[in-house]
C-alpha cells in the first residue's frame, strides 16, 4: 500500500531511500533546498556525479545520483522544475518533475521519497500561490503513479518548509488526498 503525507519540514532531513533536489537544468549547486542538499551531500562529490549527465536537462526531467554524505538517504533524485517567470503556464512540466521522480525511484527499486515543493521558491515566478500549485501537481503525479503501478508500494513525503507554505499546501492537499 502506498502513502502520501504532507509535512512541515525539510525534505533534506527525512529518512528515505531518495531525497529530491529541486534542481536547475544544469544540475549546478544552487540556493534554497538545492544548496542545502549539495552542502549535506558534499558539494564536490555531488557536482562530480551531476556532471556525468548531459545538460541542460528539460523541464520535468529527473535523474539520480548517490547521496554521498547525506546519511539519511541512499540517493538523490534531481528533478528539474520549470521556472514560472520564464514559462508561466508550465504546469505539465511541474507535474512531470514529480511523476518522473517517482519513475526514477521505481526504476532503481527504491520505495520511499521526500519532495520539497518544486518550483515554489524562486522558480515560482508570478504564480499567485506557488506552494499550492506545486502541491496540486505532486498529488496528481502521485495518484497517476499509483494507478499506473498499483503493485509498487511508495512512501511519499511532501515537505512544505515554512509555515506559510504549509498552510497553502495543506488546503490543496486535503482537497485532493482526503478521498
C-alpha positions as CSV (number, residue, x, y, z in Angstrom):
1,X,0.0,0.0,0.0
2,X,1.3,3.4,-0.9
3,X,1.1,6.6,1.2
4,X,1.5,10.3,0.6
5,X,1.9,12.6,3.6
6,X,2.4,16.4,3.9
7,X,4.9,17.5,6.4
8,X,6.0,20.9,7.7
9,X,9.7,20.1,7.4
10,X,12.7,20.0,5.1
11,X,12.9,17.2,2.6
12,X,16.6,17.0,3.2
13,X,16.1,15.9,6.8
14,X,13.8,12.9,6.1
15,X,15.0,9.3,6.4
16,X,14.0,7.9,3.0
17,X,15.5,6.0,0.1
18,X,15.7,9.2,-2.0
19,X,15.6,12.9,-1.3
20,X,14.5,15.0,-4.2
21,X,16.6,18.0,-5.1
22,X,14.6,20.9,-6.8
23,X,17.3,21.2,-9.4
24,X,18.2,23.7,-12.1
25,X,18.6,22.4,-15.6
26,X,22.4,22.4,-15.4
27,X,22.4,20.4,-12.1
28,X,24.6,23.0,-10.5
29,X,24.6,23.7,-6.8
30,X,22.1,26.5,-6.2
31,X,20.2,28.2,-3.5
32,X,17.3,27.1,-1.4
33,X,16.8,23.4,-0.9
34,X,19.2,22.7,-3.8
35,X,22.0,24.4,-1.8
36,X,21.1,22.6,1.4
37,X,21.2,19.2,-0.4
38,X,24.5,19.9,-2.1
39,X,26.1,21.0,1.2
40,X,24.8,18.0,3.1
41,X,25.9,15.5,0.4
42,X,29.2,17.2,-0.2
43,X,29.4,19.8,-2.9
44,X,32.4,18.4,-4.8
45,X,31.2,14.8,-4.8
46,X,27.7,15.7,-5.8
47,X,28.8,18.1,-8.5
48,X,31.1,15.4,-10.0
49,X,28.2,13.0,-10.1
50,X,25.9,15.5,-11.7
51,X,28.5,16.4,-14.3
52,X,28.0,12.8,-15.7
53,X,24.7,13.9,-17.1
54,X,24.3,15.8,-20.4
55,X,22.8,19.2,-19.6
56,X,20.8,21.3,-19.9
57,X,18.0,18.9,-18.9
58,X,14.5,19.6,-20.0
59,X,11.9,21.0,-17.5
60,X,10.2,18.0,-15.9
61,X,13.3,15.7,-16.2
62,X,14.6,13.7,-13.3
63,X,17.9,11.9,-12.8
64,X,19.6,10.1,-9.9
65,X,22.9,10.3,-8.1
66,X,24.3,8.7,-4.9
67,X,23.6,10.6,-1.7
68,X,27.2,10.7,-0.6
69,X,27.4,12.3,2.8
70,X,23.7,12.8,3.1
71,X,23.3,9.9,5.5
72,X,19.5,9.8,5.8
73,X,19.1,8.7,2.2
74,X,20.6,6.3,-0.3
75,X,20.1,8.5,-3.3
76,X,19.3,12.0,-4.5
77,X,16.9,12.4,-7.4
78,X,17.3,15.7,-9.2
79,X,14.0,17.0,-10.5
80,X,14.0,20.0,-12.9
81,X,11.0,22.1,-12.1
82,X,10.0,24.8,-14.5
83,X,10.8,28.5,-13.9
84,X,7.4,30.1,-14.0
85,X,8.9,33.5,-14.6
86,X,10.1,32.2,-18.0
87,X,7.3,29.7,-18.7
88,X,4.2,30.9,-16.8
89,X,2.0,28.0,-18.0
90,X,4.4,25.1,-17.4
91,X,2.0,23.1,-15.3
92,X,2.6,19.9,-17.3
93,X,6.4,20.2,-16.7
94,X,5.8,20.6,-13.0
95,X,3.7,17.5,-13.0
96,X,6.4,15.7,-15.0
97,X,9.1,16.7,-12.4
98,X,7.1,14.9,-9.7
99,X,6.0,11.9,-11.9
100,X,9.4,11.3,-13.4
101,X,11.0,11.4,-10.0
102,X,8.6,8.6,-8.9
103,X,9.5,6.7,-12.1
104,X,13.3,7.1,-11.3
105,X,12.6,5.9,-7.8
106,X,10.9,2.7,-9.2
107,X,13.5,2.2,-11.9
108,X,16.1,2.0,-9.1
109,X,14.0,-0.3,-6.9
110,X,13.6,2.3,-4.2
111,X,10.3,2.9,-2.3
112,X,10.5,6.0,-0.1
113,X,11.0,9.6,-1.2
114,X,10.9,13.1,0.1
115,X,10.0,16.1,-2.0
116,X,10.4,19.8,-1.5
117,X,7.7,21.9,-3.1
118,X,9.3,22.0,-6.6
119,X,9.1,25.4,-8.3
120,X,7.6,27.1,-5.3
121,X,10.6,29.3,-4.4
122,X,12.5,31.5,-6.9
123,X,11.1,29.4,-9.7
124,X,7.6,30.2,-8.7
125,X,7.7,33.3,-10.8
126,X,4.4,35.2,-11.0
127,X,2.2,32.3,-9.8
128,X,-0.3,33.6,-7.3
129,X,0.3,30.6,-5.0
130,X,3.4,28.6,-5.9
131,X,3.1,26.2,-2.9
132,X,-0.5,25.4,-3.7
133,X,0.3,24.7,-7.4
134,X,3.3,22.6,-6.5
135,X,1.2,20.6,-4.0
136,X,-1.5,20.1,-6.6
137,X,0.9,18.7,-9.2
138,X,2.6,16.5,-6.7
139,X,-0.7,15.0,-5.6
140,X,-1.8,14.5,-9.3
141,X,1.6,12.8,-10.1
142,X,1.3,10.5,-7.0
143,X,-2.3,9.5,-7.9
144,X,-1.3,8.8,-11.5
145,X,1.7,6.8,-10.4
146,X,-0.2,4.5,-8.0
147,X,-2.8,4.0,-10.7
148,X,-0.2,3.1,-13.3
149,X,1.8,0.9,-10.9
150,X,-0.7,-0.4,-8.2
151,X,1.7,-3.2,-7.1
152,X,4.6,-0.9,-6.4
153,X,4.4,0.4,-2.9
154,X,5.5,4.0,-2.3
155,X,6.1,6.1,0.9
156,X,6.0,9.7,-0.3
157,X,6.7,12.7,1.9
158,X,5.9,16.1,0.5
159,X,7.6,18.7,2.6
160,X,6.5,22.3,3.0
161,X,9.3,24.2,4.7
162,X,7.8,27.4,6.0
163,X,4.6,27.8,8.0
164,X,3.1,29.8,5.1
165,X,3.9,27.1,2.6
166,X,2.4,24.5,4.9
167,X,-0.8,26.5,5.2
168,X,-1.1,27.0,1.4
169,X,-0.1,23.4,0.7
170,X,-2.5,21.8,3.3
171,X,-5.6,23.3,1.8
172,X,-4.9,21.8,-1.6
173,X,-3.5,18.6,-0.2
174,X,-6.6,17.9,1.9
175,X,-8.9,18.7,-1.0
176,X,-7.2,16.1,-3.3
177,X,-5.9,13.4,-1.0
178,X,-8.8,13.3,1.6
179,X,-10.7,10.9,-0.7
